[in-house]
Amino acid sequence: MTNFLANLTKHVAHRPHDLPAEHNPAVALAHAYTGDYVFLDEQTNKSHQLSISPDLAIKIDGRTLPGNVTGITVTSLTFLDHYGYQLSVTNGPTGPVAVYDEAEDQTYEIVQPDHQLNDD
């Protein structure tokens, strides 16, 4: 991936560094996923918070997941954790709509903020 970006940089005309961030496609993609979301684990009936930062760091229930983003498109963000399992966030027209956890082989629907669930 690094070689791809290095080669792309060499072949693309140089742009001034003072361009606003919204003109950077990578920043725009990251912005589509940035935020705090809630999903429900139906097996345990507990809600969990998923937080995605602008630099694509991922937290679940306040704990940072060690790993790296391995792919990002307008429809999905793929994160590989330090155990080698993928976490995939599916994006819809208004933001993330589901999370797939390969370790649990489960897909969790993201609950909109105005419908957040409690662990009561």
MOPAC internal coordinates of N, CA, C and O (Angstrom, degrees):
PM7 1SCF
backbone

  N    0.0000 0     0.00 0     0.00 0    0    0    0
  C    1.4466 1     0.00 0     0.00 0    1    0    0
  C    1.5263 1   109.75 1     0.00 0    2    1    0
  O    1.2310 1   120.56 1   139.73 1    3    2    1
  N    1.3424 1   116.54 1   -40.27 1    3    2    1
  C    1.4565 1   120.20 1  -179.31 1    5    3    2
  C    1.5201 1   110.75 1   -63.41 1    6    5    3
  O    1.2310 1   120.14 1   137.41 1    7    6    5
  N    1.3615 1   117.35 1   -42.59 1    7    6    5
  C    1.4573 1   120.44 1   178.44 1    9    7    6
  C    1.5165 1   111.27 1   -63.42 1   10    9    7
  O    1.2310 1   120.36 1   141.43 1   11   10    9
  N    1.3132 1   116.91 1   -38.57 1   11   10    9
  C    1.4588 1   121.17 1   178.13 1   13   11   10
  C    1.5223 1   110.28 1   -60.32 1   14   13   11
  O    1.2310 1   120.42 1   132.65 1   15   14   13
  N    1.3325 1   116.80 1   -47.35 1   15   14   13
  C    1.4639 1   120.82 1  -179.68 1   17   15   14
  C    1.5207 1   111.03 1   -66.00 1   18   17   15
  O    1.2310 1   119.85 1   141.16 1   19   18   17
  N    1.3211 1   117.89 1   -38.84 1   19   18   17
  C    1.4625 1   121.09 1   179.31 1   21   19   18
  C    1.5275 1   110.35 1   -63.89 1   22   21   19
  O    1.2310 1   120.18 1   135.20 1   23   22   21
  N    1.3229 1   117.26 1   -44.80 1   23   22   21
  C    1.4641 1   121.04 1   178.80 1   25   23   22
  C    1.5180 1   111.25 1   -65.88 1   26   25   23
  O    1.2310 1   120.43 1   139.85 1   27   26   25
  N    1.3170 1   116.78 1   -40.15 1   27   26   25
  C    1.4603 1   120.75 1   178.92 1   29   27   26
  C    1.5259 1   110.40 1   -62.26 1   30   29   27
  O    1.2310 1   120.73 1   137.84 1   31   30   29
  N    1.3220 1   116.21 1   -42.16 1   31   30   29
  C    1.4605 1   121.06 1   179.43 1   33   31   30
  C    1.5253 1   111.21 1   -61.41 1   34   33   31
  O    1.2310 1   120.14 1   141.82 1   35   34   33
  N    1.3277 1   117.33 1   -38.18 1   35   34   33
  C    1.4600 1   120.90 1  -179.74 1   37   35   34
  C    1.5290 1   111.78 1   -66.52 1   38   37   35
  O    1.2310 1   120.50 1   146.59 1   39   38   37
  N    1.3450 1   116.65 1   -33.41 1   39   38   37
  C    1.4563 1   120.57 1  -173.72 1   41   39   38
  C    1.5188 1   114.40 1   -94.67 1   42   41   39
  O    1.2310 1   120.02 1   170.76 1   43   42   41
  N    1.2906 1   117.56 1    -9.24 1   43   42   41
  C    1.4536 1   121.10 1  -179.89 1   45   43   42
  C    1.5189 1   108.72 1   -99.59 1   46   45   43
  O    1.2310 1   120.80 1   -40.74 1   47   46   45
  N    1.3245 1   116.08 1   139.26 1   47   46   45
  C    1.4646 1   120.00 1  -179.93 1   49   47   46
  C    1.5237 1   110.06 1   -56.82 1   50   49   47
  O    1.2310 1   120.35 1   -38.40 1   51   50   49
  N    1.3112 1   116.94 1   141.60 1   51   50   49
  C    1.4628 1   122.28 1  -179.84 1   53   51   50
  C    1.5138 1   109.77 1   -69.96 1   54   53   51
  O    1.2310 1   120.57 1   -46.32 1   55   54   53
  N    1.3244 1   116.52 1   133.68 1   55   54   53
  C    1.4547 1   121.92 1   178.15 1   57   55   54
  C    1.5170 1   108.50 1  -108.86 1   58   57   55
  O    1.2310 1   120.45 1   -29.36 1   59   58   57
  N    1.3079 1   116.74 1   150.64 1   59   58   57
  C    1.4746 1   118.96 1   176.50 1   61   59   58
  C    1.5200 1   110.96 1   -61.30 1   62   61   59
  O    1.2310 1   120.52 1   -32.45 1   63   62   61
  N    1.3285 1   116.62 1   147.55 1   63   62   61
  C    1.4591 1   122.04 1  -178.23 1   65   63   62
  C    1.5199 1   113.07 1   -75.14 1   66   65   63
  O    1.2310 1   120.33 1   170.28 1   67   66   65
  N    1.3233 1   116.98 1    -9.72 1   67   66   65
  C    1.4558 1   118.94 1  -177.34 1   69   67   66
  C    1.5247 1   113.13 1   -91.85 1   70   69   67
  O    1.2310 1   119.87 1  -165.04 1   71   70   69
  N    1.3372 1   117.86 1    14.96 1   71   70   69
  C    1.4602 1   120.24 1   176.31 1   73   71   70
  C    1.5224 1   109.99 1   -68.22 1   74   73   71
  O    1.2310 1   119.99 1   -39.59 1   75   74   73
  N    1.3112 1   117.62 1   140.41 1   75   74   73
  C    1.4657 1   119.58 1   176.82 1   77   75   74
  C    1.5265 1   110.87 1   -60.68 1   78   77   75
  O    1.2310 1   120.33 1   -29.95 1   79   78   77
  N    1.3313 1   116.98 1   150.05 1   79   78   77
  C    1.4659 1   122.70 1  -177.26 1   81   79   78
  C    1.5167 1   112.17 1   -58.80 1   82   81   79
  O    1.2310 1   119.70 1   149.06 1   83   82   81
  N    1.3381 1   118.18 1   -30.94 1   83   82   81
  C    1.4585 1   119.22 1  -176.44 1   85   83   82
  C    1.5234 1   112.92 1   -66.40 1   86   85   83
  O    1.2310 1   119.76 1   167.98 1   87   86   85
  N    1.3475 1   118.07 1   -12.02 1   87   86   85
  C    1.4549 1   121.36 1   177.29 1   89   87   86
  C    1.5271 1   111.59 1   -87.17 1   90   89   87
  O    1.2310 1   119.76 1   173.15 1   91   90   89
  N    1.3021 1   118.06 1    -6.85 1   91   90   89
  C    1.4529 1   122.76 1   178.85 1   93   91   90
  C    1.5300 1   108.10 1   -90.90 1   94   93   91
  O    1.2310 1   119.52 1   -64.37 1   95   94   93
  N    1.3392 1   118.53 1   115.63 1   95   94   93
  C    1.4722 1   120.54 1  -177.01 1   97   95   94
  C    1.5225 1   113.62 1   -58.99 1   98   97   95
  O    1.2310 1   119.72 1   144.33 1   99   98   97
  N    1.3346 1   118.14 1   -35.67 1   99   98   97
  C    1.4641 1   120.52 1  -179.90 1  101   99   98
  C    1.5283 1   110.43 1   -65.49 1  102  101   99
  O    1.2310 1   120.43 1   139.70 1  103  102  101
  N    1.3271 1   116.78 1   -40.30 1  103  102  101
  C    1.4616 1   120.76 1   178.74 1  105  103  102
  C    1.5248 1   109.52 1   -67.31 1  106  105  103
  O    1.2310 1   120.33 1   140.18 1  107  106  105
  N    1.3241 1   116.97 1   -39.82 1  107  106  105
  C    1.4661 1   120.47 1   178.55 1  109  107  106
  C    1.5279 1   110.69 1   -63.11 1  110  109  107
  O    1.2310 1   119.95 1   138.37 1  111  110  109
  N    1.3265 1   117.71 1   -41.63 1  111  110  109
  C    1.4701 1   120.71 1   177.47 1  113  111  110
  C    1.5206 1   110.76 1   -63.51 1  114  113  111
  O    1.2310 1   120.46 1   133.99 1  115  114  113
  N    1.3175 1   116.73 1   -46.01 1  115  114  113
  C    1.4632 1   120.50 1   179.62 1  117  115  114
  C    1.5252 1   110.38 1   -60.67 1  118  117  115
  O    1.2310 1   120.61 1   140.75 1  119  118  117
  N    1.3306 1   116.43 1   -39.25 1  119  118  117
  C    1.4697 1   120.95 1  -179.86 1  121  119  118
  C    1.5328 1   111.43 1   -60.81 1  122  121  119
  O    1.2310 1   120.26 1   147.39 1  123  122  121
  N    1.3260 1   117.11 1   -32.61 1  123  122  121
  C    1.4641 1   121.16 1  -179.98 1  125  123  122
  C    1.5316 1   112.02 1   -64.31 1  126  125  123
  O    1.2310 1   120.03 1   157.70 1  127  126  125
  N    1.3260 1   117.56 1   -22.30 1  127  126  125
  C    1.4680 1   122.12 1  -177.98 1  129  127  126
  C    1.5231 1   113.40 1  -106.53 1  130  129  127
  O    1.2310 1   120.20 1   163.76 1  131  130  129
  N    1.3223 1   117.22 1   -16.24 1  131  130  129
  C    1.4585 1   121.71 1  -175.24 1  133  131  130
  C    1.5233 1   111.56 1   -64.93 1  134  133  131
  O    1.2310 1   121.04 1   -48.36 1  135  134  133
  N    1.3328 1   115.61 1   131.64 1  135  134  133
  C    1.4603 1   119.78 1   176.43 1  137  135  134
  C    1.5155 1   111.95 1   149.39 1  138  137  135
  O    1.2310 1   121.57 1     3.82 1  139  138  137
  N    1.3169 1   114.60 1  -176.18 1  139  138  137
  C    1.4603 1   122.96 1   178.25 1  141  139  138
  C    1.5155 1   108.33 1  -113.04 1  142  141  139
  O    1.2310 1   121.00 1   -48.50 1  143  142  141
  N    1.3158 1   115.70 1   131.50 1  143  142  141
  C    1.4626 1   121.85 1  -175.63 1  145  143  142
  C    1.5221 1   109.24 1  -133.54 1  146  145  143
  O    1.2310 1   120.86 1   -22.18 1  147  146  145
  N    1.3061 1   115.96 1   157.82 1  147  146  145
  C    1.4603 1   121.86 1   178.99 1  149  147  146
  C    1.5202 1   108.27 1  -121.97 1  150  149  147
  O    1.2310 1   121.02 1   -44.18 1  151  150  149
  N    1.3441 1   115.65 1   135.82 1  151  150  149
  C    1.4615 1   119.61 1   172.45 1  153  151  150
  C    1.5198 1   108.54 1  -132.39 1  154  153  151
  O    1.2310 1   120.79 1   -25.12 1  155  154  153
  N    1.3183 1   116.09 1   154.88 1  155  154  153
  C    1.4566 1   122.57 1  -177.03 1  157  155  154
  C    1.5179 1   109.98 1  -108.45 1  158  157  155
  O    1.2310 1   120.92 1   -51.25 1  159  158  157
  N    1.3304 1   115.85 1   128.75 1  159  158  157
  C    1.4583 1   121.64 1   171.22 1  161  159  158
  C    1.5194 1   105.67 1   -89.34 1  162  161  159
  O    1.2310 1   120.38 1   -74.88 1  163  162  161
  N    1.3144 1   116.87 1   105.12 1  163  162  161
  C    1.4630 1   120.97 1  -175.12 1  165  163  162
  C    1.5271 1   112.63 1   -68.55 1  166  165  163
  O    1.2310 1   119.99 1   156.98 1  167  166  165
  N    1.3375 1   117.63 1   -23.02 1  167  166  165
  C    1.4655 1   119.61 1   179.04 1  169  167  166
  C    1.5220 1   111.25 1   -70.84 1  170  169  167
  O    1.2310 1   120.32 1   143.81 1  171  170  169
  N    1.3241 1   116.99 1   -36.19 1  171  170  169
  C    1.4640 1   120.06 1  -179.86 1  173  171  170
  C    1.5311 1   111.74 1  -104.25 1  174  173  171
  O    1.2310 1   120.68 1   171.21 1  175  174  173
  N    1.3203 1   116.30 1    -8.79 1  175  174  173
  C    1.4628 1   123.55 1  -177.58 1  177  175  174
  C    1.5374 1   111.71 1    59.28 1  178  177  175
  O    1.2310 1   120.83 1  -145.42 1  179  178  177
  N    1.3316 1   116.02 1    34.58 1  179  178  177
  C    1.4596 1   121.26 1   178.11 1  181  179  178
  C    1.5217 1   109.40 1  -115.92 1  182  181  179
  O    1.2310 1   121.80 1   -36.87 1  183  182  181
  N    1.3278 1   114.16 1   143.13 1  183  182  181
  C    1.4576 1   119.08 1   175.26 1  185  183  182
  C    1.5221 1   108.76 1   -92.39 1  186  185  183
  O    1.2310 1   121.02 1   -30.14 1  187  186  185
  N    1.3216 1   115.65 1   149.86 1  187  186  185
  C    1.4563 1   122.94 1  -179.26 1  189  187  186
  C    1.5151 1   109.11 1  -132.23 1  190  189  187
  O    1.2310 1   120.83 1   -33.33 1  191  190  189
  N    1.3275 1   116.01 1   146.67 1  191  190  189
  C    1.4517 1   120.46 1   178.12 1  193  191  190
  C    1.5216 1   109.71 1   -99.92 1  194  193  191
  O    1.2310 1   121.30 1   -50.18 1  195  194  193
  N    1.3120 1   115.12 1   129.82 1  195  194  193
  C    1.4584 1   123.41 1   174.43 1  197  195  194
  C    1.5178 1   106.96 1  -109.35 1  198  197  195
  O    1.2310 1   120.46 1   -56.04 1  199  198  197
  N    1.3240 1   116.73 1   123.96 1  199  198  197
  C    1.4697 1   121.85 1   178.01 1  201  199  198
  C    1.5168 1   108.47 1  -119.22 1  202  201  199
  O    1.2310 1   121.10 1   -48.65 1  203  202  201
  N    1.3294 1   115.50 1   131.35 1  203  202  201
  C    1.4558 1   121.25 1   177.17 1  205  203  202
  C    1.5272 1   106.84 1  -123.46 1  206  205  203
  O    1.2310 1   120.85 1   -60.13 1  207  206  205
  N    1.3281 1   115.98 1   119.87 1  207  206  205
  C    1.4605 1   121.24 1  -177.29 1  209  207  206
  C    1.5327 1   109.99 1   -84.73 1  210  209  207
  O    1.2310 1   120.17 1   -13.92 1  211  210  209
  N    1.3322 1   117.28 1   166.08 1  211  210  209
  C    1.4648 1   120.18 1   177.81 1  213  211  210
  C    1.5320 1   113.41 1   -58.42 1  214  213  211
  O    1.2310 1   120.18 1   152.59 1  215  214  213
  N    1.3400 1   117.27 1   -27.41 1  215  214  213
  C    1.4676 1   119.58 1   177.18 1  217  215  214
  C    1.5333 1   111.35 1   -92.05 1  218  217  215
  O    1.2310 1   120.94 1  -166.52 1  219  218  217
  N    1.3399 1   115.81 1    13.48 1  219  218  217
  C    1.4678 1   125.29 1   175.19 1  221  219  218
  C    1.5196 1   114.23 1    67.74 1  222  221  219
  O    1.2310 1   120.08 1  -156.15 1  223  222  221
  N    1.3229 1   117.45 1    23.85 1  223  222  221
  C    1.4626 1   120.24 1   169.03 1  225  223  222
  C    1.5310 1   106.42 1   -72.17 1  226  225  223
  O    1.2310 1   120.61 1   -40.70 1  227  226  225
  N    1.3126 1   116.44 1   139.30 1  227  226  225
  C    1.4601 1   121.04 1  -176.05 1  229  227  226
  C    1.5205 1   109.92 1  -115.74 1  230  229  227
  O    1.2310 1   121.60 1   -47.97 1  231  230  229
  N    1.3288 1   114.55 1   132.03 1  231  230  229
  C    1.4606 1   121.36 1   175.40 1  233  231  230
  C    1.5166 1   108.34 1  -124.14 1  234  233  231
  O    1.2310 1   121.26 1   -37.16 1  235  234  233
  N    1.3230 1   115.20 1   142.84 1  235  234  233
  C    1.4608 1   121.05 1   170.85 1  237  235  234
  C    1.5249 1   106.12 1  -123.72 1  238  237  235
  O    1.2310 1   121.54 1   -55.05 1  239  238  237
  N    1.3141 1   114.67 1   124.95 1  239  238  237
  C    1.4665 1   121.92 1  -177.40 1  241  239  238
  C    1.5266 1   111.82 1    52.69 1  242  241  239
  O    1.2310 1   120.54 1  -140.45 1  243  242  241
  N    1.3371 1   116.57 1    39.55 1  243  242  241
  C    1.4590 1   121.78 1   175.99 1  245  243  242
  C    1.5149 1   115.42 1    83.75 1  246  245  243
  O    1.2310 1   119.86 1   175.46 1  247  246  245
  N    1.3278 1   117.88 1    -4.54 1  247  246  245
  C    1.4699 1   120.94 1  -179.51 1  249  247  246
  C    1.5223 1   110.50 1  -103.42 1  250  249  247
  O    1.2310 1   121.04 1   -53.80 1  251  250  249
  N    1.3250 1   115.61 1   126.20 1  251  250  249
  C    1.4613 1   120.60 1   178.84 1  253  251  250
  C    1.5230 1   109.74 1   -68.89 1  254  253  251
  O    1.2310 1   120.68 1   -48.14 1  255  254  253
  N    1.3249 1   116.30 1   131.86 1  255  254  253
  C    1.4611 1   120.98 1   176.80 1  257  255  254
  C    1.5290 1   108.80 1   -86.15 1  258  257  255
  O    1.2310 1   119.76 1   -57.24 1  259  258  257
  N    1.3287 1   118.06 1   122.76 1  259  258  257
  C    1.4597 1   119.18 1   175.50 1  261  259  258
  C    1.5297 1   109.05 1   -71.65 1  262  261  259
  O    1.2310 1   120.55 1   -45.52 1  263  262  261
  N    1.2964 1   116.55 1   134.48 1  263  262  261
  C    1.4578 1   121.30 1   179.88 1  265  263  262
  C    1.5111 1   110.33 1   152.70 1  266  265  263
  O    1.2310 1   120.94 1    14.46 1  267  266  265
  N    1.3328 1   115.81 1  -165.54 1  267  266  265
  C    1.4589 1   121.39 1  -175.91 1  269  267  266
  C    1.5210 1   111.35 1  -142.68 1  270  269  267
  O    1.2310 1   121.09 1   -31.46 1  271  270  269
  N    1.3241 1   115.52 1   148.54 1  271  270  269
  C    1.4516 1   120.99 1   171.18 1  273  271  270
  C    1.5193 1   107.00 1   -72.12 1  274  273  271
  O    1.2310 1   120.62 1   -52.40 1  275  274  273
  N    1.3327 1   116.41 1   127.60 1  275  274  273
  C    1.4614 1   120.38 1  -179.53 1  277  275  274
  C    1.5195 1   112.21 1  -107.32 1  278  277  275
  O    1.2310 1   120.63 1   169.02 1  279  278  277
  N    1.3279 1   116.40 1   -10.98 1  279  278  277
  C    1.4574 1   119.30 1   178.13 1  281  279  278
  C    1.5144 1   111.15 1  -167.02 1  282  281  279
  O    1.2310 1   121.27 1   -33.50 1  283  282  281
  N    1.3300 1   115.17 1   146.50 1  283  282  281
  C    1.4542 1   120.20 1   176.57 1  285  283  282
  C    1.5228 1   108.83 1  -149.43 1  286  285  283
  O    1.2310 1   121.26 1   -50.14 1  287  286  285
  N    1.3268 1   115.19 1   129.86 1  287  286  285
  C    1.4530 1   122.58 1   174.87 1  289  287  286
  C    1.5249 1   107.17 1  -136.13 1  290  289  287
  O    1.2310 1   120.27 1     1.70 1  291  290  289
  N    1.3168 1   117.08 1  -178.30 1  291  290  289
  C    1.4591 1   119.19 1   177.82 1  293  291  290
  C    1.5196 1   111.54 1   -67.78 1  294  293  291
  O    1.2310 1   119.48 1   160.54 1  295  294  293
  N    1.3360 1   118.60 1   -19.46 1  295  294  293
  C    1.4610 1   121.08 1  -177.17 1  297  295  294
  C    1.5186 1   115.20 1  -107.41 1  298  297  295
  O    1.2310 1   119.50 1   163.68 1  299  298  297
  N    1.3434 1   118.56 1   -16.32 1  299  298  297
  C    1.4637 1   118.13 1   179.60 1  301  299  298
  C    1.5236 1   112.61 1  -157.05 1  302  301  299
  O    1.2310 1   122.19 1   -29.90 1  303  302  301
  N    1.3264 1   113.41 1   150.10 1  303  302  301
  C    1.4519 1   122.53 1   174.43 1  305  303  302
  C    1.5258 1   105.82 1  -121.27 1  306  305  303
  O    1.2310 1   120.39 1   -53.06 1  307  306  305
  N    1.3269 1   116.86 1   126.94 1  307  306  305
  C    1.4621 1   121.10 1  -179.00 1  309  307  306
  C    1.5202 1   109.21 1  -115.36 1  310  309  307
  O    1.2310 1   121.62 1   -51.27 1  311  310  309
  N    1.3181 1   114.50 1   128.73 1  311  310  309
  C    1.4591 1   123.18 1  -177.50 1  313  311  310
  C    1.5172 1   107.42 1  -121.77 1  314  313  311
  O    1.2310 1   120.07 1   -47.43 1  315  314  313
  N    1.3297 1   117.48 1   132.57 1  315  314  313
  C    1.4648 1   122.31 1   177.81 1  317  315  314
  C    1.5220 1   107.75 1  -107.94 1  318  317  315
  O    1.2310 1   120.83 1   -61.44 1  319  318  317
  N    1.3522 1   116.02 1   118.56 1  319  318  317
  C    1.4646 1   118.52 1  -178.01 1  321  319  318
  C    1.5300 1   110.58 1   -81.32 1  322  321  319
  O    1.2310 1   120.73 1    -5.77 1  323  322  321
  N    1.3191 1   116.21 1   174.23 1  323  322  321
  C    1.4629 1   120.62 1  -175.06 1  325  323  322
  C    1.5316 1   113.36 1   -69.77 1  326  325  323
  O    1.2310 1   119.92 1   170.84 1  327  326  325
  N    1.3330 1   117.76 1    -9.16 1  327  326  325
  C    1.4593 1   120.92 1   174.93 1  329  327  326
  C    1.5249 1   111.74 1   -92.81 1  330  329  327
  O    1.2310 1   120.43 1   172.10 1  331  330  329
  N    1.3375 1   116.78 1    -7.90 1  331  330  329
  C    1.4632 1   121.04 1  -179.71 1  333  331  330
  C    1.5183 1   113.78 1    95.63 1  334  333  331
  O    1.2310 1   119.72 1  -171.33 1  335  334  333
  N    1.3226 1   118.14 1     8.67 1  335  334  333
  C    1.4616 1   122.06 1   177.68 1  337  335  334
  C    1.5221 1   110.39 1   -94.39 1  338  337  335
  O    1.2310 1   121.63 1   -34.23 1  339  338  337
  N    1.3251 1   114.48 1   145.77 1  339  338  337
  C    1.4577 1   119.68 1   178.72 1  341  339  338
  C    1.5181 1   111.49 1   -93.23 1  342  341  339
  O    1.2310 1   122.10 1   -34.53 1  343  342  341
  N    1.3167 1   113.59 1   145.47 1  343  342  341
  C    1.4552 1   122.64 1   169.27 1  345  343  342
  C    1.5230 1   103.86 1  -121.10 1  346  345  343
  O    1.2310 1   120.03 1   -59.76 1  347  346  345
  N    1.3268 1   117.54 1   120.24 1  347  346  345
  C    1.4551 1   120.93 1  -178.04 1  349  347  346
  C    1.5182 1   109.80 1  -116.79 1  350  349  347
  O    1.2310 1   121.16 1   -51.80 1  351  350  349
  N    1.3271 1   115.39 1   128.20 1  351  350  349
  C    1.4538 1   121.74 1   178.00 1  353  351  350
  C    1.5184 1   107.19 1  -105.51 1  354  353  351
  O    1.2310 1   120.68 1   -57.97 1  355  354  353
  N    1.3203 1   116.31 1   122.03 1  355  354  353
  C    1.4602 1   121.67 1   178.92 1  357  355  354
  C    1.5168 1   108.71 1   -92.80 1  358  357  355
  O    1.2310 1   121.16 1   -48.97 1  359  358  357
  N    1.3274 1   115.38 1   131.03 1  359  358  357
  C    1.4561 1   121.42 1  -177.59 1  361  359  358
  C    1.5258 1   110.09 1  -103.79 1  362  361  359
  O    1.2310 1   120.83 1   -40.61 1  363  362  361
  N    1.3282 1   116.02 1   139.39 1  363  362  361
  C    1.4577 1   122.16 1   176.30 1  365  363  362
  C    1.5151 1   109.93 1  -114.65 1  366  365  363
  O    1.2310 1   120.19 1    10.37 1  367  366  365
  N    1.3275 1   117.25 1  -169.63 1  367  366  365
  C    1.4635 1   120.55 1  -177.20 1  369  367  366
  C    1.5241 1   114.40 1   -63.58 1  370  369  367
  O    1.2310 1   120.13 1   155.03 1  371  370  369
  N    1.3404 1   117.35 1   -24.97 1  371  370  369
  C    1.4644 1   120.15 1  -178.15 1  373  371  370
  C    1.5250 1   112.87 1  -113.15 1  374  373  371
  O    1.2310 1   119.84 1  -171.04 1  375  374  373
  N    1.3223 1   117.91 1     8.96 1  375  374  373
  C    1.4612 1   121.84 1  -179.95 1  377  375  374
  C    1.5168 1   110.84 1   128.40 1  378  377  375
  O    1.2310 1   120.31 1     6.32 1  379  378  377
  N    1.3290 1   117.01 1  -173.68 1  379  378  377
  C    1.4617 1   121.28 1  -178.36 1  381  379  378
  C    1.5312 1   112.93 1   -56.31 1  382  381  379
  O    1.2310 1   120.87 1   -42.10 1  383  382  381
  N    1.3458 1   115.94 1   137.90 1  383  382  381
  C    1.4661 1   121.36 1  -177.13 1  385  383  382
  C    1.5254 1   113.10 1  -121.23 1  386  385  383
  O    1.2310 1   120.01 1   160.96 1  387  386  385
  N    1.3411 1   117.58 1   -19.04 1  387  386  385
  C    1.4687 1   119.62 1  -178.22 1  389  387  386
  C    1.5241 1   109.88 1  -158.35 1  390  389  387
  O    1.2310 1   121.80 1   -23.89 1  391  390  389
  N    1.3410 1   114.16 1   156.11 1  391  390  389
  C    1.4623 1   122.40 1   176.60 1  393  391  390
  C    1.5204 1   107.22 1  -128.14 1  394  393  391
  O    1.2310 1   120.82 1   -51.54 1  395  394  393
  N    1.3437 1   116.03 1   128.46 1  395  394  393
  C    1.4569 1   120.79 1   174.10 1  397  395  394
  C    1.5213 1   107.93 1  -107.06 1  398  397  395
  O    1.2310 1   120.71 1   -53.95 1  399  398  397
  N    1.3330 1   116.25 1   126.05 1  399  398  397
  C    1.4595 1   122.67 1   178.24 1  401  399  398
  C    1.5209 1   107.85 1  -108.80 1  402  401  399
  O    1.2310 1   120.89 1   -72.48 1  403  402  401
  N    1.3357 1   115.91 1   107.52 1  403  402  401
  C    1.4626 1   120.19 1  -178.06 1  405  403  402
  C    1.5267 1   111.62 1   -63.38 1  406  405  403
  O    1.2310 1   119.73 1   145.62 1  407  406  405
  N    1.3208 1   118.12 1   -34.38 1  407  406  405
  C    1.4675 1   121.55 1  -178.84 1  409  407  406
  C    1.5266 1   111.21 1   -60.82 1  410  409  407
  O    1.2310 1   120.62 1   142.50 1  411  410  409
  N    1.3276 1   116.42 1   -37.50 1  411  410  409
  C    1.4702 1   121.65 1   179.52 1  413  411  410
  C    1.5332 1   112.05 1   -97.94 1  414  413  411
  O    1.2310 1   120.54 1   172.14 1  415  414  413
  N    1.3264 1   116.58 1    -7.86 1  415  414  413
  C    1.4659 1   123.17 1  -174.56 1  417  415  414
  C    1.5328 1   110.57 1    50.95 1  418  417  415
  O    1.2310 1   121.71 1  -133.23 1  419  418  417
  N    1.3429 1   114.33 1    46.77 1  419  418  417
  C    1.4639 1   121.48 1  -177.65 1  421  419  418
  C    1.5225 1   110.00 1  -131.71 1  422  421  419
  O    1.2310 1   121.49 1   -35.84 1  423  422  421
  N    1.3242 1   114.76 1   144.16 1  423  422  421
  C    1.4554 1   121.41 1   171.56 1  425  423  422
  C    1.5124 1   107.37 1  -109.88 1  426  425  423
  O    1.2310 1   121.06 1   -48.40 1  427  426  425
  N    1.3251 1   115.58 1   131.60 1  427  426  425
  C    1.4578 1   122.10 1  -178.54 1  429  427  426
  C    1.5230 1   108.70 1  -116.22 1  430  429  427
  O    1.2310 1   120.41 1   -51.03 1  431  430  429
  N    1.3090 1   116.83 1   128.97 1  431  430  429
  C    1.4571 1   121.63 1   177.07 1  433  431  430
  C    1.5273 1   108.75 1   -75.98 1  434  433  431
  O    1.2310 1   121.05 1   -45.48 1  435  434  433
  N    1.3162 1   115.60 1   134.52 1  435  434  433
  C    1.4627 1   119.82 1   176.73 1  437  435  434
  C    1.5179 1   108.01 1   -80.94 1  438  437  435
  O    1.2310 1   121.74 1   -48.96 1  439  438  437
  N    1.3351 1   114.27 1   131.04 1  439  438  437
  C    1.4599 1   121.81 1   179.87 1  441  439  438
  C    1.5248 1   107.55 1   -90.56 1  442  441  439
  O    1.2310 1   120.06 1   -47.58 1  443  442  441
  N    1.2972 1   117.50 1   132.42 1  443  442  441
  C    1.4702 1   120.96 1   179.62 1  445  443  442
  C    1.5239 1   110.07 1   -62.68 1  446  445  443
  O    1.2310 1   119.78 1   -29.87 1  447  446  445
  N    1.3330 1   118.03 1   150.13 1  447  446  445
  C    1.4668 1   121.59 1  -176.43 1  449  447  446
  C    1.5260 1   114.10 1   -54.08 1  450  449  447
  O    1.2310 1   119.77 1   145.08 1  451  450  449
  N    1.3321 1   118.05 1   -34.92 1  451  450  449
  C    1.4594 1   118.72 1  -177.80 1  453  451  450
  C    1.5408 1   112.02 1   -77.66 1  454  453  451
  O    1.2310 1   120.62 1   177.95 1  455  454  453
  N    1.3284 1   116.42 1    -2.05 1  455  454  453
  C    1.4745 1   121.01 1   177.56 1  457  455  454
  C    1.5216 1   111.27 1  -121.56 1  458  457  455
  O    1.2310 1   119.90 1  -153.00 1  459  458  457
  N    1.3280 1   117.79 1    27.00 1  459  458  457
  C    1.4645 1   120.76 1  -176.24 1  461  459  458
  C    1.5203 1   110.64 1   -57.70 1  462  461  459
  O    1.2310 1   121.97 1   -34.40 1  463  462  461
  N    1.3118 1   113.83 1   145.60 1  463  462  461
  C    1.4625 1   121.01 1  -177.56 1  465  463  462
  C    1.5206 1   110.01 1  -103.25 1  466  465  463
  O    1.2310 1   120.66 1   -25.20 1  467  466  465
  N    1.3054 1   116.35 1   154.80 1  467  466  465
  C    1.4697 1   122.35 1   175.36 1  469  467  466
  C    1.5121 1   109.75 1  -109.57 1  470  469  467
  O    1.2310 1   120.62 1   -20.15 1  471  470  469
  N    1.3128 1   116.43 1   159.85 1  471  470  469
  C    1.4671 1   120.98 1   179.41 1  473  471  470
  C    1.5200 1   112.39 1   -86.43 1  474  473  471
  O    1.2310 1   119.61 1  -165.48 1  475  474  473
  N    1.3326 1   118.35 1    14.52 1  475  474  473
  C    1.4673 1   122.43 1  -176.73 1  477  475  474
  C    1.5080 1   112.23 1   -61.77 1  478  477  475
  O    1.2310 1   120.10 1   180.00 1  479  478  477

